[in-house]
């Protein structure tokens, strides 16, 4: 009698993106509530600085090359219901929180920089 493999849990981020974000989060720490407020107002909320904004902007501002992937990730985060932020690793939680809570990020980030 064969045992069925447990179904693999859906993942929010593509594996290479998840790995890159995980590395990024090990090197950087952010006050997420302050970052979300900054990204929603366009005004740096302490302890967030322009340096923080410059570090995260490549993650969220699409280039011509990755525009479709970034938009797909954003859409996936906005409609995500598989599991909550408390079950996510740091990288997933970071990306999810920004996409979910900062609807105008494409407009605000370039203005903030």
Phi and psi in degrees as GROMACS dihedral restraints (atoms count N, CA, C in turn):
[ dihedral_restraints ]
;  ai    aj    ak    al  type     phi  dphi    fc
    3     4     5     6     1   -84.6    20    10
    4     5     6     7     1   140.2    20    10
    6     7     8     9     1   -89.7    20    10
    7     8     9    10     1   135.9    20    10
    9    10    11    12     1   -78.0    20    10
   10    11    12    13     1   140.7    20    10
   12    13    14    15     1   -68.1    20    10
   13    14    15    16     1   142.3    20    10
   15    16    17    18     1   -62.6    20    10
   16    17    18    19     1   139.0    20    10
   18    19    20    21     1   -61.5    20    10
   19    20    21    22     1   137.8    20    10
   21    22    23    24     1   -72.1    20    10
   22    23    24    25     1   134.3    20    10
   24    25    26    27     1   -66.0    20    10
   25    26    27    28     1   135.7    20    10
   27    28    29    30     1   -63.0    20    10
   28    29    30    31     1   148.0    20    10
   30    31    32    33     1  -116.1    20    10
   31    32    33    34     1   146.0    20    10
   33    34    35    36     1   -75.1    20    10
   34    35    36    37     1   -41.9    20    10
   36    37    38    39     1  -108.7    20    10
   37    38    39    40     1   150.6    20    10
   39    40    41    42     1   -62.5    20    10
   40    41    42    43     1   147.4    20    10
   42    43    44    45     1   -54.0    20    10
   43    44    45    46     1   -44.2    20    10
   45    46    47    48     1   -68.6    20    10
   46    47    48    49     1   -37.5    20    10
   48    49    50    51     1   -66.4    20    10
   49    50    51    52     1   -44.2    20    10
   51    52    53    54     1   -59.0    20    10
   52    53    54    55     1   -42.8    20    10
   54    55    56    57     1   -65.4    20    10
   55    56    57    58     1   -44.9    20    10
   57    58    59    60     1   -63.5    20    10
   58    59    60    61     1   -42.0    20    10
   60    61    62    63     1   -67.7    20    10
   61    62    63    64     1   -38.3    20    10
   63    64    65    66     1   -60.3    20    10
   64    65    66    67     1   -44.8    20    10
   66    67    68    69     1   -62.9    20    10
   67    68    69    70     1   -44.8    20    10
   69    70    71    72     1   -57.7    20    10
   70    71    72    73     1   -43.2    20    10
   72    73    74    75     1   -70.8    20    10
   73    74    75    76     1   -26.4    20    10
   75    76    77    78     1   -70.7    20    10
   76    77    78    79     1   -29.6    20    10
   78    79    80    81     1   -90.9    20    10
   79    80    81    82     1   -17.6    20    10
   81    82    83    84     1  -134.0    20    10
   82    83    84    85     1   145.5    20    10
   84    85    86    87     1  -129.5    20    10
   85    86    87    88     1   145.4    20    10
   87    88    89    90     1  -132.5    20    10
   88    89    90    91     1   144.7    20    10
   90    91    92    93     1   -80.7    20    10
   91    92    93    94     1    99.6    20    10
   93    94    95    96     1   -60.7    20    10
   94    95    96    97     1   -47.1    20    10
   96    97    98    99     1   -58.0    20    10
   97    98    99   100     1   -40.4    20    10
   99   100   101   102     1   -68.4    20    10
  100   101   102   103     1   -37.3    20    10
  102   103   104   105     1   -64.9    20    10
  103   104   105   106     1   -44.4    20    10
  105   106   107   108     1   -61.3    20    10
  106   107   108   109     1   -43.5    20    10
  108   109   110   111     1   -62.6    20    10
  109   110   111   112     1   -42.4    20    10
  111   112   113   114     1   -59.1    20    10
  112   113   114   115     1   -45.3    20    10
  114   115   116   117     1   -73.6    20    10
  115   116   117   118     1   -15.4    20    10
  117   118   119   120     1   -95.9    20    10
  118   119   120   121     1   -18.0    20    10
  120   121   122   123     1  -112.2    20    10
  121   122   123   124     1   -22.8    20    10
  123   124   125   126     1    81.3    20    10
  124   125   126   127     1     5.5    20    10
  126   127   128   129     1  -118.9    20    10
  127   128   129   130     1   128.7    20    10
  129   130   131   132     1   -62.3    20    10
  130   131   132   133     1   124.9    20    10
  132   133   134   135     1  -103.0    20    10
  133   134   135   136     1   120.2    20    10
  135   136   137   138     1   -53.9    20    10
  136   137   138   139     1   139.6    20    10
  138   139   140   141     1   -90.2    20    10
  139   140   141   142     1    14.2    20    10
  141   142   143   144     1   -72.7    20    10
  142   143   144   145     1   135.3    20    10
  144   145   146   147     1  -122.4    20    10
  145   146   147   148     1   171.7    20    10
  147   148   149   150     1   -60.6    20    10
  148   149   150   151     1   -30.8    20    10
  150   151   152   153     1   -59.5    20    10
  151   152   153   154     1   -43.1    20    10
  153   154   155   156     1   -61.3    20    10
  154   155   156   157     1   -44.3    20    10
  156   157   158   159     1   -63.4    20    10
  157   158   159   160     1   -42.0    20    10
  159   160   161   162     1   -63.5    20    10
  160   161   162   163     1   -36.0    20    10
  162   163   164   165     1   -67.4    20    10
  163   164   165   166     1   -40.3    20    10
  165   166   167   168     1   -85.9    20    10
  166   167   168   169     1   -21.5    20    10
  168   169   170   171     1   -56.6    20    10
  169   170   171   172     1   -38.6    20    10
  171   172   173   174     1   -63.5    20    10
  172   173   174   175     1   -22.7    20    10
  174   175   176   177     1   -72.4    20    10
  175   176   177   178     1   -35.1    20    10
  177   178   179   180     1  -111.5    20    10
  178   179   180   181     1   -17.5    20    10
  180   181   182   183     1   -94.9    20    10
  181   182   183   184     1   116.8    20    10
  183   184   185   186     1   -71.8    20    10
  184   185   186   187     1   146.4    20    10
  186   187   188   189     1   -99.3    20    10
  187   188   189   190     1   172.9    20    10
  189   190   191   192     1   -58.2    20    10
  190   191   192   193     1   -37.2    20    10
  192   193   194   195     1   -70.7    20    10
  193   194   195   196     1   -38.5    20    10
  195   196   197   198     1  -111.8    20    10
  196   197   198   199     1    12.4    20    10
  198   199   200   201     1   -54.5    20    10
  199   200   201   202     1   -46.7    20    10
  201   202   203   204     1   -64.6    20    10
  202   203   204   205     1   -41.5    20    10
  204   205   206   207     1   -64.0    20    10
  205   206   207   208     1   -44.7    20    10
  207   208   209   210     1   -63.4    20    10
  208   209   210   211     1   -45.2    20    10
  210   211   212   213     1   -64.7    20    10
  211   212   213   214     1   -38.3    20    10
  213   214   215   216     1   -65.5    20    10
  214   215   216   217     1   -41.6    20    10
  216   217   218   219     1   -63.2    20    10
  217   218   219   220     1   -44.1    20    10
  219   220   221   222     1   -60.1    20    10
  220   221   222   223     1   -47.7    20    10
  222   223   224   225     1   -60.8    20    10
  223   224   225   226     1   -40.8    20    10
  225   226   227   228     1   -63.9    20    10
  226   227   228   229     1   -42.8    20    10
  228   229   230   231     1   -65.1    20    10
  229   230   231   232     1   -42.3    20    10
  231   232   233   234     1   -62.9    20    10
  232   233   234   235     1   -35.5    20    10
  234   235   236   237     1  -102.3    20    10
  235   236   237   238     1     9.2    20    10
  237   238   239   240     1   -65.7    20    10
  238   239   240   241     1   129.9    20    10
  240   241   242   243     1  -137.0    20    10
  241   242   243   244     1     2.7    20    10
  243   244   245   246     1   -62.1    20    10
  244   245   246   247     1   -45.5    20    10
  246   247   248   249     1  -157.6    20    10
  247   248   249   250     1   161.9    20    10
  249   250   251   252     1   -86.7    20    10
  250   251   252   253     1   169.8    20    10
  252   253   254   255     1   -60.8    20    10
  253   254   255   256     1   -28.7    20    10
  255   256   257   258     1   -68.3    20    10
  256   257   258   259     1   -16.8    20    10
  258   259   260   261     1   -99.6    20    10
  259   260   261   262     1     0.9    20    10
  261   262   263   264     1   -91.5    20    10
  262   263   264   265     1   153.9    20    10
  264   265   266   267     1   -76.9    20    10
  265   266   267   268     1   173.7    20    10
  267   268   269   270     1   -55.6    20    10
  268   269   270   271     1   -43.8    20    10
  270   271   272   273     1   -65.7    20    10
  271   272   273   274     1   -47.4    20    10
  273   274   275   276     1   -60.3    20    10
  274   275   276   277     1   -46.6    20    10
  276   277   278   279     1   -61.6    20    10
  277   278   279   280     1   -40.1    20    10
  279   280   281   282     1   -61.8    20    10
  280   281   282   283     1   -54.8    20    10
  282   283   284   285     1   -62.4    20    10
  283   284   285   286     1   -45.9    20    10
  285   286   287   288     1   -58.6    20    10
  286   287   288   289     1   -47.4    20    10
  288   289   290   291     1   -61.8    20    10
  289   290   291   292     1   -40.9    20    10
  291   292   293   294     1   -67.7    20    10
  292   293   294   295     1   -50.8    20    10
  294   295   296   297     1   -61.6    20    10
  295   296   297   298     1   -42.1    20    10
  297   298   299   300     1   -70.5    20    10
  298   299   300   301     1   -36.2    20    10
  300   301   302   303     1  -104.1    20    10
  301   302   303   304     1    -5.1    20    10
  303   304   305   306     1  -126.3    20    10
  304   305   306   307     1    74.5    20    10
  306   307   308   309     1   -63.5    20    10
  307   308   309   310     1   -23.7    20    10
  309   310   311   312     1  -105.2    20    10
  310   311   312   313     1    25.4    20    10
  312   313   314   315     1   -57.9    20    10
  313   314   315   316     1   -36.1    20    10
  315   316   317   318     1   -64.3    20    10
  316   317   318   319     1   -28.8    20    10
  318   319   320   321     1   -86.7    20    10
  319   320   321   322     1   -44.3    20    10
  321   322   323   324     1   -72.2    20    10
  322   323   324   325     1   -44.1    20    10
  324   325   326   327     1   -55.7    20    10
  325   326   327   328     1   -51.5    20    10
  327   328   329   330     1   -62.5    20    10
  328   329   330   331     1   -30.9    20    10
  330   331   332   333     1   -71.5    20    10
  331   332   333   334     1   -31.7    20    10
  333   334   335   336     1   -74.9    20    10
  334   335   336   337     1   -31.4    20    10
